[in-house]
Amino acid sequence: MTELWIVRHGETDWNAEGRVQGWTDIPLNGNGMRQAARLADWLRTTPFTVILSSDLVRAKATAEILAAGRGVPLILDVDLRERCFGRIEGTRRDPRADARAVIPSPQDGAESETQVRQRAERFLARVAASYPHARVLCVSHGGWIRALLRSLGVTSEVSLHNTGITRLIHRDGQWQVAAIDDVRHLQDEGPVTTSKRTRPAMPAARP
């Protein structure tokens, strides 16, 4: 059995401002670094074989905080990058709309949903093959994690907070979703309102 713990990176100024980030390389802000430090402390007794991270600086910095003092490899993987949103990167989302309601088009120079899912599925296959019987920590992005969940049969929209943890289990040739957006490490620090507890396990049909 392989366990995959997927962390959304810590907060950036563009997160706080409601801007579309995509591949634009925005660093963590002070709150994002504190979130990552709180998560690192919460996970201090949980062993991992390896830490994999998107190469974008907000994910890489989060992963470096989580990796500090562990003595395990930290490997950057471009398949973990956020969806590219092309020319709409940097624009503000409509505050009246759902924060996730951004629909890029090829005319914007953006990746398609299919392309992001293919990257996510390729990553899952590589983890299952390379790290059997291991617990793997990875750091990625909200859009990427949602695309991954949709590829595993999670059809409902999910809220994903900065440094929230989504856990997958690979068993008998299949990936299963064990938890989405676990934010217990942030419960006493502010208004996390959408998901303050681990969600129940749900099956995933795709191998």
For each residue, the residues with C-beta under 8 A, 3 or more apart:
1: 133 169 170 171
2: 127 128 131 132 133 134 135 136 169 170
3: 134 135 136 167 168 169 170
4: 124 127 136 138 167 168 169 170 175
5: 48 135 136 137 138 165 166 167
6: 138 139 140 145 148 165 166 167 168
7: 39 62 66 137 138 139 140 163 164 165
8: 139 140 141 142 145 160 161 162 163 164 166
9: 12 28 32 36 54 56 58 59 61 62 139 140 141 162 163
10: 28 31 32 33 34 35 36 58 61 62 65 162 163
11: 15 16 28 29 31 32 35 162
12: 9 15 16 21 26 27 28 29 32 58
13: 16 17 26 29
14: 17 18 19 20 21 24 26 90
15: 11 12 18 19 21 32 162
16: 11 12 13 29 31
17: 13 14 92
18: 14 15 92 93 95 99
19: 14 15 90 91 92 93
20: 14 85 88 89 90 91 92 93 102
21: 12 14 15 24 26 58 82 85 89 141
22: 82 83 84 85 86 88 89 110 143
23: 56 81 82 84 85 89
24: 14 21 89 90
25: 56 57 58
26: 12 13 14 21 57 58
27: 12 57 58 61
28: 9 10 11 12 32 33 36 57 58 61 62
29: 11 12 13 16 32 33
30: 33 34
31: 10 11 16 34 35
32: 9 10 11 12 15 28 29 35 36 58 61 62 162 163
33: 10 28 29 30 36 37 61 65
34: 10 30 31 37 38 189
35: 10 11 31 32 38 39 162 163 186 189
36: 9 10 28 32 33 39 40 61 62 65 66 163
37: 33 34 40 41 65
38: 34 35 41 42 163 185 186 189
39: 7 35 36 42 43 65 66 163 165 185
40: 36 37 43 44 65 66 68
41: 37 38 44 185
42: 38 39 184 185
43: 39 40 46 66 137 185
44: 40 41
45:
46: 43 135
47: 135
48: 5 51 70 72 135 136 137
49: 72 131 134 135 136
50: 72 73 74 75 131 134 136 137
51: 48 63 66 67 70 72 73 74 75 136 137 138 139
52: 63 74 75 76 77 80 127 136 137 138 139
53: 59 60 62 63 74 75 76 77 80 138 139 140
54: 9 59 60 76 77 78 80 81 82 139 140 141 144
55: 59 60 76 77 78 80 81
56: 9 23 25 59 60 81 82 141
57: 25 26 27 28 60 61
58: 9 10 12 21 25 26 27 28 32 61 62
59: 9 53 54 55 56 62 63 80 139 140 141
60: 53 54 55 56 57 63 64 76 139
61: 9 10 27 28 32 33 36 57 58 64 65
62: 7 9 10 28 32 36 53 58 59 65 66 139 163
63: 51 52 53 59 60 66 67 74 139
64: 60 61 67 68 74
65: 10 33 36 37 39 40 61 62 68
66: 7 36 39 40 43 51 62 63 70 137 139
67: 51 63 64 70 72 74
68: 40 64 65
69:
70: 48 51 66 67
71:
72: 48 49 50 51 67
73: 50 51
74: 50 51 52 53 63 64 67
75: 50 51 52 53
76: 52 53 54 55 60
77: 52 53 54 55 80 123 138
78: 54 55 81
79: 119 120 122 123 126
80: 52 53 54 55 59 77 123 138 139 140 141 144
81: 23 54 55 56 78 84 119 140 141 144
82: 21 22 23 54 56 140 141 142 143 144
83: 22 104 110 111 113 116 141 143 144 147
84: 22 23 81 89 109 110 111
85: 20 21 22 23 88 89 102 104 108 110 111
86: 22 89 104 108 109 110
87: 108 109 110
88: 20 22 85 91 102 104 108 110
89: 20 21 22 23 24 84 85 86
90: 14 19 20 24
91: 19 20 88
92: 17 18 19 20 95
93: 18 19 20 97 99 101 102
94: 97 101
95: 18 92
96:
97: 93 94 101
98: 101 157
99: 18 93
100: 142 146 157
101: 93 94 97 98
102: 20 85 88 93
103:
104: 83 85 86 88 108 110 111
105: 108 110
106: 109 110 112
107:
108: 85 86 87 88 104 105
109: 84 86 87 106
110: 22 83 84 85 86 87 88 104 105 106
111: 83 84 85 104 115 116
112: 106 115 116
113: 83 116 117 147 150
114: 117 118
115: 111 112 118 119
116: 83 111 112 113 119 120 143 144 147
117: 113 114 120 121 147 148 150 151
118: 114 115 121 122
119: 79 81 115 116 122 123 144
120: 79 116 117 123 124 144 147 148 151
121: 117 118 124 125 148 151 206
122: 79 118 119 125 126
123: 77 79 80 119 120 126 127
124: 4 120 121 127 128 148 168 170 175
125: 121 122 128 129
126: 79 122 123 129 130
127: 2 4 52 123 124 130 131 136 138 170
128: 2 124 125 131 132 170 175
129: 125 126 132
130: 126 127
131: 2 49 50 127 128 134 136
132: 2 128 129
133: 1 2
134: 2 3 49 50 131
135: 2 3 5 46 47 48 49
136: 2 3 4 5 48 49 50 51 52 127 131
137: 5 7 43 48 50 51 52 66
138: 4 5 6 7 51 52 53 77 80 127
139: 6 7 8 9 51 52 53 54 59 60 62 63 66 80
140: 6 7 8 9 53 54 59 80 81 82 144 145
141: 8 9 21 54 56 59 80 81 82 83 144 145
142: 8 82 100 145 146 160
143: 22 82 83 116 146 147
144: 54 80 81 82 83 116 119 120 140 141 147 148
145: 6 8 140 141 142 148 149 160 166
146: 100 142 143 149 150 157 158 160
147: 83 113 116 117 120 143 144 150 151
148: 6 117 120 121 124 144 145 151 152
149: 145 146 152 154 158 166 177 180
150: 113 117 146 147 153 154 155
151: 117 120 121 147 148 206
152: 148 149 168 175 177 204 205 206
153: 150 203 204 205 206
154: 149 150 158 177 180 202 204
155: 150
156:
157: 98 100 146
158: 146 149 154 180 181 195
159: 181 194 195
160: 8 142 145 146 164 166 180 181
161: 8 164 181 183 186 192 194 195
162: 8 9 10 11 15 32 35
163: 7 8 9 10 32 35 36 38 39 62 183 185 186
164: 7 8 160 161 181 182 183 186 195
165: 5 6 7 39 179 181 182 183
166: 5 6 8 145 149 160 177 179 180 181 182
167: 3 4 5 6 177 178 179 182
168: 3 4 6 124 152 175 176 177 178 204
169: 1 2 3 4 175 176 178
170: 1 2 3 4 124 127 128 173 174 175 176
171: 1 174 176
172:
173: 170 207
174: 170 171 204 205 206 207
175: 4 124 128 152 168 169 170 204 206 207
176: 168 169 170 171 201 202 203 204
177: 149 152 154 166 167 168 180 201 202 203 204
178: 167 168 169 201
179: 165 166 167 182 198 199 201
180: 149 154 158 160 166 177 195 199
181: 158 159 160 161 164 165 166 194 195 199
182: 164 165 166 167 179 195 197 198 199
183: 161 163 164 165 186 187 192 195 196
184: 42 187 196 197 198
185: 38 39 41 42 43 163
186: 35 38 161 163 164 183 189 190 192
187: 183 184 192 196
188:
189: 34 35 38 186 192
190: 186
191:
192: 161 183 186 187 189 195 196
193: 196
194: 159 161 181
195: 158 159 161 164 180 181 182 183 192 199
196: 183 184 187 192 193
197: 182 184
198: 179 182 184
199: 179 180 181 182 195 202
200:
201: 176 177 178 179
202: 154 176 177 199
203: 153 176 177
204: 152 153 154 168 174 175 176 177
205: 152 153 174
206: 121 151 152 153 174 175
207: 173 174 175
